[in-house]
Amino acid sequence: MRTKDNNFTSNFTSNFMSGKFCNLFLFALFLVICVSFTDNAFAGDLLLPSLNIGIEKGGDPGDISVLLQIIFLLTILTLAPAILILTTSFTRLAVVFSFLRHALGTQQTPSNQIIAGLALFLTFFIMMPVWQKINDNALQPYLNEQISQEVALKAAIHPIRQFMFKQTREKDLALFVRMAKKERPENREEIPTSVLIPAFVISELKTAFIVGFVLYVPFLVIDMVVASVLLSMGMMMLPPIMISLPFKLMLFVLVDGWHLIVGSLVKSFAGG
């Protein structure tokens, strides 16, 4: 036993002296010396910045107002993606394009980035008249100090509410009015925005699912015909998608599918 211990000690010593552990030890010693030298040399001259965050008593009520405005602005910026998705045409466009990709059977072509980008820029195109009204009636008068912030917010939300009302079904509005336990409104102005937005979203989802079903039908017929032909020929081991995919792509290109789908979607919002 003592012989084994002596062998281990001699091996460790030889490895250390041969350089396997010596370089690491010297490097660590060098770092310790450098840190000690730096602390001793610059401890009195080096000035480090400090940051204090706290709540103090404010002497001017305007400071509190500015602080609340900053917090409100940061909150709006945080919720901006959700606002863009749930109060514009983005939801319908993205869902329809996803259904189209699954109906074609192209899996990840076009990719999620392309679908989201196409839906985003089409959203800008569709919502441009609404945003132009917001700029003319709310943003520019507020920047020119012609109206107050409260009036600007009301003027900005009005065109968006009009757009959502055109695309929202009355049955969906009635559903959320009942769940909110509110009295039956006499006009649209009495419906709060918190009720209008979820009703608009489920209406958009229903419309997108209807369009997706219509898109699925012709491609489903092609899949059924190809599967029947392969089965009758005894080619049961051949996946039907390999044969039907070129025919579906050819049909989609021949009828100019992107032109028809995008044109129909844009016109559906214009005539809503």
C-alpha positions in Angstrom: 0.0 0.0 0.0 2.8 2.3 0.9 4.5 1.5 -2.4 1.3 2.6 -4.3 1.3 5.9 -2.4 4.9 6.5 -3.2 4.3 5.8 -6.9 1.4 8.2 -7.0 3.4 10.9 -5.3 6.3 10.5 -7.6 4.0 10.5 -10.7 2.2 13.7 -9.5 5.6 15.4 -8.8 7.0 14.4 -12.2 3.9 15.6 -14.1 3.9 18.9 -12.2 7.5 19.5 -12.9 7.2 18.4 -16.5 4.7 21.2 -17.2 1.2 19.7 -17.1 0.4 21.6 -13.9 3.2 24.1 -13.8 1.8 26.3 -16.5 -1.6 26.5 -14.8 -0.1 27.3 -11.5 2.1 30.1 -12.9 -0.8 31.6 -14.8 -2.9 31.7 -11.6 0.0 33.2 -9.7 0.4 35.9 -12.3 -3.3 36.9 -12.2 -3.1 37.2 -8.4 0.0 39.4 -8.6 -1.6 41.6 -11.3 -4.8 42.1 -9.3 -2.9 42.9 -6.1 -0.8 45.4 -7.9 -3.8 47.1 -9.5 -5.6 47.4 -6.2 -2.6 48.9 -4.5 -1.7 51.3 -7.3 -5.1 52.6 -8.3 -7.2 52.2 -5.2 -6.9 55.9 -4.3 -7.1 57.3 -7.9 -9.8 55.2 -9.6 -13.3 56.6 -9.4 -16.1 54.1 -10.1 -19.6 55.4 -11.1 -22.5 54.6 -8.8 -26.2 54.3 -9.6 -29.0 55.0 -7.1 -32.6 54.1 -7.7 -35.2 55.1 -5.2 -38.3 57.0 -4.4 -37.9 60.5 -3.1 -40.3 63.3 -2.2 -41.0 65.4 -5.3 -41.3 69.2 -5.0 -43.0 69.7 -8.4 -46.2 67.9 -9.4 -45.1 68.1 -13.0 -42.2 65.7 -12.3 -44.7 63.0 -11.3 -46.8 63.7 -14.4 -43.7 63.3 -16.6 -42.8 60.1 -14.8 -46.2 58.6 -15.3 -46.1 59.5 -19.0 -42.8 57.7 -19.4 -44.2 54.6 -17.7 -47.3 54.7 -19.9 -45.2 55.1 -23.0 -43.0 52.1 -22.0 -46.1 50.1 -21.4 -47.4 50.9 -24.8 -44.1 50.0 -26.4 -44.2 46.6 -24.6 -47.7 45.9 -25.8 -47.1 47.2 -29.3 -46.7 43.7 -31.0 -49.9 42.5 -29.4 -51.8 45.7 -30.4 -50.5 45.3 -33.9 -51.6 41.7 -34.2 -55.0 41.9 -32.4 -56.4 45.2 -33.7 -55.4 45.1 -37.4 -55.8 42.7 -40.3 -52.6 40.8 -39.4 -54.5 37.9 -37.7 -56.6 37.0 -40.7 -53.7 37.3 -43.2 -51.3 35.1 -41.1 -53.8 32.4 -40.5 -54.9 32.2 -44.1 -51.3 32.0 -45.3 -50.6 29.2 -42.8 -53.7 27.3 -44.0 -52.5 27.7 -47.6 -49.1 26.3 -46.9 -50.6 23.2 -45.2 -53.1 22.8 -48.0 -50.3 22.8 -50.6 -48.4 20.3 -48.4 -45.1 22.2 -48.8 -44.3 21.9 -45.1 -42.0 24.8 -44.3 -42.2 26.5 -47.7 -42.7 29.5 -47.6 -41.1 29.8 -44.2 -42.6 31.3 -41.1 -40.5 34.5 -41.6 -41.8 35.0 -45.1 -45.4 34.4 -44.1 -45.1 36.8 -41.1 -43.3 39.4 -43.3 -45.9 39.2 -46.1 -48.7 39.5 -43.6 -47.0 42.4 -41.9 -46.5 44.5 -45.1 -50.0 43.7 -46.3 -51.2 44.9 -42.9 -49.4 48.2 -43.5 -51.1 48.4 -46.9 -54.6 47.7 -45.6 -54.3 49.8 -42.5 -52.7 52.8 -44.2 -56.0 54.8 -44.5 -56.8 54.2 -40.9 -53.3 55.3 -39.8 -53.6 58.3 -42.1 -56.7 59.4 -40.2 -55.0 59.0 -36.9 -52.1 61.1 -38.1 -54.3 63.9 -39.4 -56.9 64.0 -36.6 -54.8 63.1 -33.6 -51.0 63.0 -34.0 -50.4 66.2 -35.9 -52.8 68.4 -33.9 -51.3 67.0 -30.7 -47.7 67.8 -31.9 -48.8 71.3 -32.9 -50.3 71.7 -29.4 -53.8 72.2 -30.7 -55.4 69.5 -28.6 -54.7 67.9 -25.3 -53.3 64.4 -24.8 -56.7 63.0 -23.7 -58.4 64.4 -26.8 -55.6 63.0 -29.0 -56.1 59.5 -27.5 -59.8 59.6 -28.2 -59.3 60.8 -31.7 -56.6 58.2 -32.3 -58.7 55.2 -31.1 -61.8 56.3 -33.1 -60.6 55.2 -36.6 -59.3 51.9 -35.2 -62.7 51.2 -33.6 -64.5 52.0 -36.8 -62.2 49.5 -38.7 -62.8 46.8 -36.0 -66.6 47.3 -36.0 -66.8 46.7 -39.8 -65.1 43.3 -39.4 -66.8 42.2 -36.2 -70.0 40.1 -36.1 -72.8 41.3 -33.9 -73.1 37.8 -32.3 -69.5 38.0 -31.1 -70.1 41.5 -29.7 -73.2 40.3 -27.9 -71.2 37.4 -26.4 -68.6 39.6 -24.8 -71.2 42.2 -23.7 -73.0 39.4 -21.9 -69.8 38.0 -20.3 -68.8 41.5 -19.2 -72.2 41.8 -17.5 -73.0 45.1 -19.1 -76.3 46.5 -20.2 -77.3 46.3 -23.8 -75.7 49.3 -25.5 -77.8 51.7 -27.5 -75.0 52.5 -30.1 -71.4 51.7 -30.9 -70.0 54.5 -28.8 -71.3 52.7 -25.6 -69.3 49.6 -26.4 -66.0 49.7 -24.6 -62.8 48.9 -26.4 -62.0 46.1 -24.0 -65.1 44.3 -25.3 -64.6 45.2 -28.9 -61.0 43.8 -29.3 -61.7 40.2 -28.2 -64.9 40.1 -30.3 -62.9 41.4 -33.3 -60.3 38.7 -32.8 -62.6 35.8 -32.7 -64.5 37.2 -35.7 -61.2 37.4 -37.6 -60.3 33.8 -36.7 -63.7 32.6 -37.9 -63.3 34.4 -41.2 -59.8 33.0 -41.6 -60.9 29.5 -40.9 -63.7 29.8 -43.5 -61.2 31.0 -46.1 -58.8 28.2 -45.1 -61.5 25.6 -45.6 -62.2 27.0 -49.1 -58.6 26.8 -49.9 -58.3 23.2 -48.7 -61.1 21.8 -50.9 -59.4 21.8 -54.4 -56.1 20.5 -53.0 -57.9 17.8 -51.1 -59.6 16.7 -54.3 -56.2 16.3 -55.9 -54.9 14.3 -53.0 -57.9 12.0 -53.1 -57.6 11.4 -56.9 -53.9 10.7 -56.7 -54.4 8.3 -53.8 -57.2 6.5 -55.6 -55.0 6.1 -58.8 -52.1 4.8 -56.8 -54.2 2.4 -54.9 -55.8 1.0 -58.1 -52.3 0.6 -59.6 -51.2 -1.4 -56.5 -48.6 1.3 -55.5 -49.6 1.2 -51.8 -46.0 1.8 -50.6 -45.6 5.1 -52.6 -46.6 8.2 -50.6 -49.4 10.0 -52.4 -47.9 13.4 -51.4 -44.9 12.8 -53.6 -47.2 12.6 -56.7 -49.9 15.1 -55.7 -47.5 17.9 -54.7 -46.3 18.7 -58.2 -49.9 18.7 -59.5 -51.0 21.1 -56.7 -48.1 23.4 -57.3 -48.9 23.4 -61.1 -52.6 24.1 -60.4 -51.7 26.9 -58.0 -49.3 28.5 -60.4 -51.6 28.2 -63.4 -54.5 30.0 -61.7 -52.1 32.6 -60.3 -52.9 31.7 -56.7 -51.0 34.4 -54.9 -52.7 37.1 -57.0 -56.2 35.7 -56.3 -55.7 35.1 -52.6 -54.0 38.4 -51.8 -56.4 40.3 -53.9 -59.4 38.6 -52.3 -58.1 39.2 -48.8 -57.4 42.9 -49.4 -60.8 43.4 -51.0 -62.5 41.6 -48.0 -61.2 44.3 -45.7 -62.1 47.1 -48.1 -65.7 45.9 -48.4 -66.1 44.9 -44.8 
